[in-house]
């Protein structure tokens, strides 16, 4: 039992993949909290029909990120009863196995197909029509602490411009980028507003953009405009929903000044530009 106190699974979502050319049929997203300075790793298993069936591992080896995309099995029908579970490891030691989850856990078949069509239309809009190419950088909340700029007593970051942790207190700063095109809801970032801060006037532009419902964004994550390389800090997240299940995220974002250390994080954005 002592081991299980190290990690808490806060969310685990299974989403049908809407790209018909992908090799896999589902995207997976999860969120955890840990106690101690260690980096958990994850693997996903699936069974069909019921939990007494044979379980199959989806990943060749546990990964340290917080999402896995386009994984087999590919859906042979719109509504097939796949059952999934997430396993969390500390090295080779299994710490935790999630409750079982299926695509119909929240919605019945009729509502699931309606939800799926709403999200599919968002996918087409963002990727084919009004979309702005973008990338989500999920801020690290667990893992190896930065030894260069962390306060040894309090564990806080003492150098917000550190190029090892990028001001996050964790080495690398952010997880592997994930494609996240969106559609501007308010005026795109062509100008700035002047706001008064304690240290003097500051240029700041706040705008809103709509993106897919997964992966779930978190406060202080970074959304990158892949066409311009402008980097925006997420300051507020609202959801549109169907029957209580998210269909899109409405992000309030603030453009970071180009002097911000996040701009030194190397990204190859060419692969994320919409074709």
C-alpha positions as CSV (number, residue, x, y, z in Angstrom):
1,X,0.0,0.0,0.0
2,X,2.9,2.4,0.7
3,X,3.8,2.4,-3.0
4,X,0.3,3.4,-4.1
5,X,0.6,6.6,-2.0
6,X,3.3,7.8,-4.5
7,X,0.9,8.4,-7.3
8,X,-2.7,9.5,-7.9
9,X,-4.5,9.1,-11.2
10,X,-6.7,12.2,-11.6
11,X,-8.0,11.5,-15.1
12,X,-7.9,8.9,-17.9
13,X,-9.7,9.6,-21.2
14,X,-10.2,7.4,-24.3
15,X,-11.2,9.3,-27.4
16,X,-11.9,7.7,-30.8
17,X,-9.4,9.1,-33.4
18,X,-11.1,11.1,-36.2
19,X,-8.3,10.9,-38.7
20,X,-9.3,8.1,-41.1
21,X,-5.7,7.8,-42.4
22,X,-4.2,7.1,-39.0
23,X,-3.0,3.6,-38.2
24,X,-4.7,3.5,-34.9
25,X,-8.3,3.9,-33.7
26,X,-8.0,5.7,-30.3
27,X,-6.2,8.6,-28.6
28,X,-5.5,8.3,-24.9
29,X,-4.9,11.1,-22.4
30,X,-4.3,11.0,-18.6
31,X,-3.2,13.2,-15.7
32,X,-1.5,12.2,-12.5
33,X,0.0,13.6,-9.3
34,X,3.0,12.1,-7.6
35,X,4.8,12.4,-4.3
36,X,8.6,12.5,-4.4
37,X,11.1,13.3,-7.1
38,X,10.5,10.5,-9.6
39,X,9.2,10.2,-13.1
40,X,6.4,7.7,-13.6
41,X,5.9,5.7,-16.8
42,X,2.7,4.4,-18.3
43,X,1.3,1.6,-20.5
44,X,-2.1,0.9,-21.8
45,X,-3.9,-2.5,-22.1
46,X,-7.1,-3.4,-23.9
47,X,-9.6,-6.3,-24.0
48,X,-12.8,-6.8,-25.9
49,X,-16.2,-7.8,-24.8
50,X,-15.5,-8.1,-21.0
51,X,-12.7,-7.8,-18.5
52,X,-12.2,-11.6,-18.3
53,X,-11.0,-11.6,-22.0
54,X,-7.3,-11.7,-22.8
55,X,-5.6,-8.4,-22.1
56,X,-3.2,-7.0,-24.8
57,X,-0.5,-4.3,-24.3
58,X,-0.8,-1.4,-26.7
59,X,2.6,0.1,-26.3
60,X,5.9,-1.7,-26.9
61,X,7.3,-0.2,-23.7
62,X,6.1,2.2,-21.0
63,X,6.3,5.9,-21.9
64,X,6.8,8.9,-19.6
65,X,4.5,11.3,-21.5
66,X,0.8,11.9,-20.6
67,X,-0.8,11.0,-23.9
68,X,-0.6,8.3,-26.6
69,X,-2.1,8.9,-30.1
70,X,-3.4,6.8,-33.0
71,X,-3.0,3.5,-31.2
72,X,-4.4,0.2,-32.5
73,X,-6.8,-1.6,-32.4
74,X,-8.3,0.2,-35.3
75,X,-12.1,0.5,-35.1
76,X,-13.8,-2.0,-37.3
77,X,-17.2,-0.5,-36.3
78,X,-18.3,2.9,-35.0
79,X,-19.2,1.5,-31.6
80,X,-17.2,-1.6,-30.7
81,X,-16.9,-2.5,-26.9
82,X,-13.2,-2.1,-26.4
83,X,-12.2,-2.0,-22.7
84,X,-9.0,-0.2,-21.6
85,X,-6.9,0.2,-18.4
86,X,-3.8,2.3,-17.7
87,X,-0.9,0.9,-15.7
88,X,1.6,3.2,-13.9
89,X,5.2,2.1,-13.2
90,X,8.2,3.2,-11.2
91,X,10.9,1.7,-13.3
92,X,10.0,-2.0,-13.6
93,X,7.7,-1.9,-10.5
94,X,4.0,-1.7,-11.2
95,X,2.5,0.9,-8.8
96,X,-1.1,1.3,-9.9
97,X,-3.7,-0.1,-12.4
98,X,-6.6,2.2,-13.2
99,X,-10.3,1.3,-13.2
100,X,-11.6,0.0,-16.5
101,X,-12.8,2.4,-19.1
102,X,-14.7,2.0,-22.4
103,X,-15.9,4.5,-24.9
104,X,-19.5,4.0,-23.7
105,X,-18.7,4.6,-20.0
106,X,-20.4,8.1,-20.0
107,X,-22.7,8.1,-23.0
108,X,-25.1,5.5,-24.3
109,X,-24.8,4.4,-28.0
110,X,-27.2,7.0,-29.4
111,X,-25.6,10.0,-27.5
112,X,-22.1,8.7,-28.2
113,X,-22.7,8.8,-32.0
114,X,-24.0,12.4,-31.7
115,X,-21.0,13.4,-29.6
116,X,-18.7,11.7,-32.0
117,X,-20.2,13.6,-35.0
118,X,-19.9,17.0,-33.1
119,X,-16.2,16.4,-32.4
120,X,-15.6,15.1,-35.9
121,X,-16.9,18.4,-37.4
122,X,-14.7,20.3,-35.0
123,X,-11.8,18.2,-36.2
124,X,-12.6,19.0,-39.9
125,X,-13.0,22.7,-39.1
126,X,-9.7,23.0,-37.3
127,X,-7.7,20.9,-39.8
128,X,-9.3,21.7,-43.1
129,X,-11.1,25.0,-43.1
130,X,-10.8,27.7,-40.5
131,X,-8.0,26.2,-38.5
132,X,-4.8,27.9,-37.4
133,X,-2.0,25.4,-37.1
134,X,-0.8,25.0,-33.6
135,X,1.1,23.0,-31.0
136,X,0.3,22.4,-27.3
137,X,3.2,22.3,-24.9
138,X,2.0,20.6,-21.7
139,X,3.9,21.9,-18.6
140,X,5.7,19.3,-16.6
141,X,4.3,18.8,-13.2
142,X,6.2,15.7,-12.2
143,X,9.7,14.3,-12.9
144,X,13.3,15.1,-12.2
145,X,13.8,18.5,-10.6
146,X,16.2,21.1,-12.0
147,X,19.3,21.2,-9.9
148,X,20.6,24.4,-11.4
149,X,17.8,26.8,-10.4
150,X,15.7,25.0,-7.7
151,X,15.6,26.2,-4.1
152,X,16.9,23.1,-2.2
153,X,14.8,23.9,0.8
154,X,11.5,25.1,-0.6
155,X,11.8,23.2,-4.0
156,X,10.7,26.3,-5.9
157,X,12.2,27.8,-9.0
158,X,14.5,30.7,-8.3
159,X,15.4,31.4,-12.0
160,X,12.4,31.9,-14.3
161,X,14.8,32.3,-17.2
162,X,16.5,28.9,-16.7
163,X,17.2,27.2,-20.1
164,X,17.2,23.8,-18.5
165,X,13.7,23.8,-17.0
166,X,12.3,26.9,-18.7
167,X,11.1,28.2,-15.4
168,X,9.0,25.1,-14.6
169,X,11.3,23.6,-12.0
170,X,11.4,20.3,-14.0
171,X,14.2,19.3,-16.4
172,X,13.0,19.9,-20.0
173,X,10.1,22.1,-18.9
174,X,7.5,20.7,-21.2
175,X,6.4,17.3,-22.6
176,X,6.7,16.3,-26.3
177,X,4.7,18.8,-28.4
178,X,1.3,17.6,-29.6
179,X,-0.5,19.0,-32.7
180,X,-3.4,21.3,-31.7
181,X,-4.9,23.5,-34.4
182,X,-7.5,25.9,-33.4
183,X,-9.8,28.7,-34.5
184,X,-9.5,32.3,-33.1
185,X,-12.7,33.3,-31.3
186,X,-11.6,36.9,-30.8
187,X,-9.4,39.2,-32.7
188,X,-6.2,37.4,-33.7
189,X,-3.0,38.8,-32.1
190,X,-2.3,41.7,-34.4
191,X,-2.0,44.3,-31.7
192,X,-1.5,44.8,-27.9
193,X,-3.2,46.3,-25.0
194,X,-1.4,48.4,-22.4
195,X,-1.9,47.2,-18.8
196,X,-0.6,48.8,-15.7
197,X,1.6,46.6,-13.5
198,X,3.3,47.4,-10.2
199,X,6.6,47.7,-12.0
200,X,5.2,50.0,-14.7
201,X,3.2,49.7,-18.0
202,X,3.3,46.4,-19.8
203,X,2.2,45.4,-23.3
204,X,-0.2,42.4,-23.2
205,X,-2.5,40.9,-25.7
206,X,-5.2,38.6,-24.4
207,X,-7.3,36.6,-27.0
208,X,-9.4,33.5,-27.2
209,X,-9.1,30.4,-29.4
210,X,-11.2,27.2,-29.7
211,X,-9.4,23.8,-29.9
212,X,-10.2,20.1,-29.7
213,X,-11.4,18.7,-26.3
214,X,-8.3,16.5,-25.9
215,X,-5.7,16.6,-24.6
216,X,-7.1,18.7,-21.8
217,X,-5.2,21.9,-21.4
218,X,-4.0,23.1,-18.0
219,X,-3.4,26.6,-16.6
220,X,0.0,27.9,-17.7
221,X,0.4,25.4,-20.5
222,X,1.7,26.9,-23.8
223,X,-0.1,27.1,-27.1
224,X,2.3,27.8,-30.1
225,X,1.1,29.2,-33.4
226,X,2.9,27.0,-35.8
227,X,2.8,29.5,-38.6
228,X,4.3,32.4,-36.8
229,X,6.1,30.7,-33.8
230,X,4.3,33.1,-31.4
231,X,3.9,31.4,-28.0
232,X,0.9,31.9,-25.8
233,X,0.4,31.1,-22.2
234,X,-3.0,29.6,-21.4
235,X,-4.7,31.6,-18.6
236,X,-8.2,30.3,-18.6
237,X,-10.0,27.2,-20.0
238,X,-13.7,26.9,-20.6
239,X,-15.5,23.9,-22.2
240,X,-18.3,23.3,-24.7
241,X,-20.1,20.1,-23.8
242,X,-22.7,17.5,-25.0
243,X,-24.4,15.6,-22.2
244,X,-21.6,16.6,-19.9
245,X,-18.8,15.4,-22.2
246,X,-16.4,18.0,-23.6
247,X,-16.7,18.7,-27.4
248,X,-14.1,21.6,-27.5
249,X,-12.0,23.8,-25.3
250,X,-12.2,27.6,-25.3
251,X,-8.8,28.9,-24.3
252,X,-8.0,32.4,-23.1
253,X,-4.3,33.0,-24.0
254,X,-1.8,35.7,-23.5
255,X,1.0,36.2,-26.0
256,X,4.4,35.9,-24.4
257,X,7.1,38.5,-25.2
258,X,9.8,37.2,-27.5
259,X,12.3,37.7,-24.6
260,X,10.6,35.0,-22.7
261,X,12.7,31.9,-22.1
262,X,10.0,29.7,-23.7
263,X,11.1,31.0,-27.1
264,X,14.5,29.3,-26.6
265,X,12.7,25.9,-26.4
266,X,13.6,24.4,-29.8
267,X,10.7,23.3,-31.9
268,X,10.4,22.1,-35.5
269,X,7.1,23.5,-36.5
270,X,7.1,22.6,-40.1
271,X,5.5,19.2,-39.5
272,X,2.5,20.8,-37.8
273,X,1.6,23.2,-40.6
274,X,-1.8,22.4,-42.0
275,X,-1.7,20.8,-45.5
